[in-house]
Amino acid sequence: MPGLVSPHGGGNLKPLLLEGEALAAERARARTLPALRVTSRERGDLIMLGIGGFTPLDGFMSQRDWKGVCDAMRTASGLFWPIPITLSSARAAADAIGAGAEIALVDPDDGSVLATMRVDEKYAIDKAHECQSVFRTTDLEHPGVKMVMEQGEVNLAGPVRVLSDGGFGARYGELFRTPAETRAAFAKLGWSKVAAFQTRNPMHRSHEYLAKVAIETCDGVLIHSLLGNLKPGDIPAEVRATAIGVLLDGYFRRDTVFHAGYPLDMRYAGPREALLHALFRQNYGCSHLVVGRDHAGVGSYYGPFDAHRIFDEIPKGALQTQALKIDWTFWCYRCGGMASARTCPHGDADRLLVSGTKLRKWLSEGSEVPAEFSRPEVLAVLREYYAGLDEKVEVKLTGHSAR
């Protein structure tokens, strides 16, 4: 029986999270080091480095790596990588760090130590160039652009020793899985051909259809939920996980689906982020990535199928994980079920287009949601969440609950 795809770079998984005596000793040493508070995005990147999700990187990228990734999606060593993985600092803090110095990287929320780092290089970047390369825009309304433009003036490069999972394990329990854990789970299930389904939303009928199409062609599907930060108005990870759980329990065979989460923030980089999603899913053991309409997009910055095309533009062999490209999906009243633009011959008047944006709008407004749009068990979870938001607003306005 064929095995799972190999980790990116052709070697073994490279988790940088220390364990046992080495972890205890490094935590003690970290307390003696100058501390640098990282951003939420950088925290997610650190944790991915720690658990092996960003294999084979050993830390934050140098200036040559940054330039190569922006311009050609290659690090200085020639490794395929579509988005820079960098650490920024305010100039004053960077000036106080000498060449080769060791620093502690601390959590942006609670100040706990996440990692130690040897600073091998300090460099300034052209932020607009990074944004144009990665996001195809420099518009500050784009959340990824805003994130880059607001980061510190100086990038710090060097290897890291990761000391924590940032609390994701305690917060999410068995939902938070490392690449080694998903690979072990797939092997136990007897899977070798595995499709990853990326989601930052609760799964509606279109998502369910995409996952089931993948199940028809693969041994199983990893429903891989983003657990990091999103843009304002998106649904929190805990709520999404509950909604996905009730969908999987009621409408999927248990031996065809595996639900797990990963710690990154969304960058909303569209096509480039689709490549990054495929790259780290290779480390998680997935041979395919489901790529639907406007994968990892936001607003109208990308064409609906730009993320399909970019997989045809990268060099052959750059990734083992391949795109499972699926056309625009919708409910067709004449077909009597979910369909795609490749399978349905009917016109727009017969179609109910299904999107997370539309679902969030209906739910936030308290509008009725068509049964063809989402399963009732999922809607029940989401309505409870939005009702709680309404109650919090009322408490804030009146100073007490209306109940």
N, C-alpha and C positions, 0 to 999 in steps of 0.2 A: 504494500500500500504506500503511495507517495506520502511524503512528509509535508509539513507546513513550509511556507516560504521562509527563507533565511532572513535574519535581521538586515537592516539597511547597511550597506558597506561590505557585505559579504562575510562578516565574521560572526561572533557570538554577541548576545545582548551585553551591553556595557552600562549597568546601573552604577551610579556614583554615590548612592546612599550607603554610608558606613553602617556597620553593625557591631554588636558586642563590645569588647574592650576598646577597639579602635574608635567606636562612636563615643564612648564615655570619655576617652582621653581627648578627643578632638573638641567635644563640648566644653570640657574644662579649659582647654587652650583658647577656645573662641571667646571666653569671658575676659581674656587679657588683651584682645585685639581691638583696634578702632572699629567702630560699627558704621555700616552704611545701610540706610533703610531703602529697600527695593520697592518698586511699584507692584501693583496687583498682577500686571502682565508678566513682569520679570519673576514674580513668585511662582506663577504657573510654569514658566520655562524652567526654573530651577528644579521644581518637583519632577517635571518630565525628565530632566537630566538625571535626577536621583533614582527614578524607578526604571530607567533604561528606555523610556519612550523616545528620547532623542539620540539613541545609539546611531553612530559611534562618536558623537561629540563628547569632549571632555571638559567643556566650559563655555564661556562667552567668547564670541568671535573677535578676531583681530581686525585691523583696518583693511588688510588685504582680503580677508574672508568677507568682510562687509561689502567691499567694492565688487568682488567676484560674484557674490550672491545677488546683489542688486542688478548687476549688468548682464550676467550670464548664467545665473542660478548654479554657480559652482564655487566652492571654497577654494582657497589658495592651493590646497592639495589635490584639487580636482573632484572632490566629493560633490555629488548632486545635492543641492539644497535650495529650496525656492524662496525662503523668507529669512532675513537676518535674525539671528538669536543673539541679542546684544544686551549689555547692562549700561545704564547711563548714570551720570552723577552731575550735580551742580559743580561749576568750575572751582569754587572755593574749596569744596570737599576734595575734589580731584587733585588740586594743587598741594594738598596736605599729605597725599599718598605718594611715597617714593617708589622708584622702579624696583620691582621685586618684593614689595611690601605685602604682608598678609593682612587681610581685613575679614571681619565678620559681616555677613549679609543677614539683615533682620527683617522680620515680617512687617508689612506696612500697617497692619491693624493692631497687633498686640506687642510688637517689639521683640518677639521670641527669635532666637537664632535659627536661621534656616540652613546656613552653609558657611564655610570659610572659603576664601579665594586668595590665590596669589596673583597680584596685579602685574602682569608682564608688559602691558602696553596701555598708554592713554592716548586717545585721539579724538579729534572733532570730526563731525560728519556734515555733509550737505543734506539736511533733513528733507528739503524739497525734492532732492534727487531720489532719496529712498522712497518717499511717498509716490512720486511719479512712477518709479520702477515697480513697486510692490502693489500699490492701490490703483494705479493708472489715473490718479488725480491728485491735486494739491488742495482741493476744496476742504476747508476746515469744518464744513458740515458733515463730512464723512467721519464716522467715529474712529476709524483706524488712523486717519490722517491727524485728527485732533490729538490722539494718543502720542504719536511720534513727535508732533510739533511742540507738545508740552513737556517732553522728557528733558532731562538734563543736557547741558551743553557738551559734555565730554563723555565718551564711551570708555569703559574699562574692559580690558581683555585679559583672559587667563583661565587656568584650570580651577575647578571647584571641587570641594568635598562636601557632599550634601548630608545634613544632620537631621532632617525632619521631612515629613510628608505634608507639612503645613496644616495639619489637623484634618486633612481630608479623610483619612482612615477612620478617625474617631467620629467625624460628623456623618459619614455616609456608610460606614460599615462595609458589608460585603459588596455593595455597589461599586466601591472604589477598588479597582483591580489593576495590578501591575501587568506589564507585558508578559513576564514569566508566568503569572497566574492565569492569564487568558490562554496562553499557549498550552499550559498543562490541562486546562479545562477542555480545550478543543481536542487534544490528544485523547483524553478520557472518553470524550463523546465519539471518537473515531472520525473526526473531521480532518480533512486536509485542504479542501477547497472552501474557503470561508469568505463571505462578503461582509464588509463593514457597512452599517447604515449610520451615518453621521446625523445627529439631531441636536438642535438647540431649542426645540419646541416640543410640546406634547404631540403625540402622533395622532393625526387625523386620518380619514379614510384614504387619502392619497398616499400618505406615508406607509400605511398598512399595505396598500397595493404594491408599492415599490419593494418593500421588504419581502412580500410573498413572491413577487417575480424573481427576486434574487434567490429565494429558497428553492424555486423550481430548477435553477441551474447550478446551485452550489450545495454542499453538504449541510450548511447552516449559515445563519446570519448573526453577527454581533451587532446588537442595537447599542450604539456607543454614544452615551449622553454626555454633553459638555457640562462640567460641574463648576467651571470658573465663572467670571463675571461677564455679563451681557450689557447691552445698551438699555437705558431706562425704558420701562414699559414692557420688557420681555418677562416671561414667567419664570419664577425662581426654580432652581434645580430640584429642590425637595418636592415641589408640586408636580413638576414634569415627571420625576421618577415615579411618583404614585400613580399618575395618569397612565404612564407607559406600562406600569406593572399590572393594572387592571385590564388593559388591552391585551397584553400577552397572556394573562391567565384565562381570558375568555375567548380568544380568537386565534391563538397559535398553538401548534403542537409543541410540547415541551422539549422534544428532542431535536427541534429545528432552529431554536433561537436561544441566544445568551445575552443577557442585559448587563452592561457594565458602564462605568463612568470614568472620565479622565479629567485632569485638573486645569486645563488651559482656559484662558479668557479668549473670547472671540476677537479676531482682528478685523473681520469683515473684508478680507482681501480678495474675495471672489475667486478667480481662476488660480492665482498663486496659492491661496489658502487651500483650494481643492488638492493641489499637488502636495502641500504639507500634510493634509489629512491622509492622503494615500501613503506618504512616506512613513509617518509614525504608525499607521495601521499595519504596515509591513512588519514593524517591530512587534506589534501585538499579535502577529501570526495570520493576518488576513491577506488572501490572494487577490481580492477585489474590493473596490470601493463603489458603492452605489452613488452615482452622480446624476441628479435630476436637474430640474429647472433652477437656475440662479443659485447654484451651490455656493454657500458662504457669502452671498451677496447682501447688499443693503441698498435701499432706494433704487435709483435707476442708473447706477454707476457702471454696471456691467450688462452686456447682452444676456438674454435668458440661457443661452447655451455656450457662452464663452468658456465655461469650465469644462465642457465637452471637448472643445477644440484644442485647448492647451495641452491635453494629453497626447494629441497627435503632433504637437510642435516640439516636444522635448526629445532628446536623443534616445535612440533605441537602447534599451537596457538600463536607462537611468533609474528606473523603478521596477521591482518585480511585481508590486501590487498594481493591478490594472483597473481602469475605469469601467464600471458596468453602466453604460450610458442609457438613460431612459428618458423618453420624450415627455412633453407636457402631459400631465395626467389630470383626470376630472371624472365626475360622475356623469354618465350619459343616460338621460331618461329613456331614449329610444332603445339603446342597447340593454338597459335595465341593470347597469352595474358600472364599476370603475373601468376606465379605458384610457388609452393614450392617443395622441395624435397619429401614431403609427398604426393603430388598430381600429379606430372608430371612423366611419365614413360620414358621420352626421355633422351638422353645422352648429354654430355657437348657440343658437336658440335652444338646442336640445341639451346643452352642457352646463353643469354646475362646476365652475372652477373652484378648486379647493386650495386654500393657502393659510398658513399660520397667521399672517397679517390680518386677513379677513376674519378668521376665527377670534383673534384677540379683540378686534374691534366690536364684533357682535357681543361677545361676552362682557366686555367692559361697559357696553351700553345697555346691557340687560335684554338684548334682542333675542328673538327666537332663532335657534340654529337648526337648519334642515337636518332631518335624520340621515340623509345621504352624505352629510358633511363629516359627521363624527359619531362614534359609537356612544350610546347613552351612558355607559359606565364611565367613559372618559369625560363626558360633559358634566356628569354629577360631581366629579372631583374638581373640575375647573370652575363650575358655578359656586361651589363652596368657597374656593379661594377668592373669587371676585366679590362674593358677598361679604367676606371678611374685610376686604379692602374698603368696601362701602361703609362698613360699620366703623372702621378706624377713622375714616374721613368725618363721619358724623360725630364721633367722640371728640375729635379734634375741634370741630366747629362749635359743639354745644357743651363740651366738658363732661359729658356723661353718655352712657349707652341709652339708646331709645327703647331697649327691651324692658 
